[in-house]
Amino acid sequence: MAKKRILTGYRPTGKLHLGHWFGNLQNMLQLQHEYDAFYFIADWHALTSDWQHPENIQQFTEEMVLDWCAAGLDPEIATIYRQSDVPEVAELMLYFTMVLPMPWLERVPSYKEQRAQITEKDLGNVGFFLYPALQAADIAIVLADFVPVGEDQLPHLELTREIVRRFNSAYGDFLVEPQAIIAKEGARVPGTDGRKMSKSYGNSIFISDEPDEIRKKVMSCLTDPARKLKTDPGDPDICPLHQIHKLIGDPDVIEEFDRCCRVADCGCVAHKKKFAEDLLGYLGPFQERRRELAAKPGFAAEVLAAGASKVRPVTDDVVGTCRELLRLDPATALSANIEKRTADTEHLPESHPGFVDVSDATASGSADADDAASVDTVL
Ligand code: SF4
């Protein structure tokens, strides 16, 4: 029996850190073997909020491919692709905007929250407002059966399901209503300052950090804040460094630090040094593999190109059926039309009747004026 399809996408926002490693990546590694896994890098989504700074998106996309593949995602098993390599996503989003009532977008809780909280970016753009429609198109364009989400993301997936239902009831029961797989909760990884590890807090240990950088960051990690002196007993249960060490350390070593901390038999510096070496040992094989992949010229581009070739036949079929359901002539549908017009333009005489001269038509007040008005409205 064919495997069910699963879809996950991530915005390219830079190198992955330990929070990503334990929070998402481990799940993705497992799921690629259990499902027909589609994993995409959401560069258009990155643009919705970072439209003023597109300069890093390409580099971050390649970094993400390297991190994913070095961690064990296999492009031969999972379909790994970049969102902007699949123009059918944009076309389906356009169709979704026809059936999507504006209040559905206005009530998305994260929209208002993020606009209120993220003040350093201009999020007043339509692209950001339409984010959930793009997300719905990402999922529906590959007919994904399942989307792994955390509990807090369930409302987003429900909105996708509502959009798909509305599309299906308007045009025909074709698109798949995706189901949620509640992702196994990844470990909560504290950052070097004890808060949740996050790039925006500047407290991250990146999985591709150089060894010296890792040592430096580990030595700056927060420990039990109540333990001022080596002679003070500590509490490993509230020590952020101990929480990360537990994820990777030998159980006997962890138990020993747990014991000696409580009776002030060991110091934090010694524990930090041991943790740093354990972490380097843990990440060593990944980092070695990442260096090998990074040394292959064009590796990331090749993975993305192969992924695009795997996903496009699927998305092409889906969008083709959507055009039929929408009573659009496939030969004149959006992407085909753009290519055709580009090619034809080179050979057209200036007065070719296929083009509406807006100024003339408007001035004439003739039947052509309606055409011109339509053209103006669309533009
Ligand atoms: S000894 Fe270890 S567990 Fe105890 S506070 Fe220091 S770093 Fe944390």
Residues whose N, C-alpha, C, O or C-beta is under 5 A from the ligand:
A	BS01	SF4	T223 D224 R227 G234 P236 C239 L241 H242 F257 C261 C266 G267 C268 H271
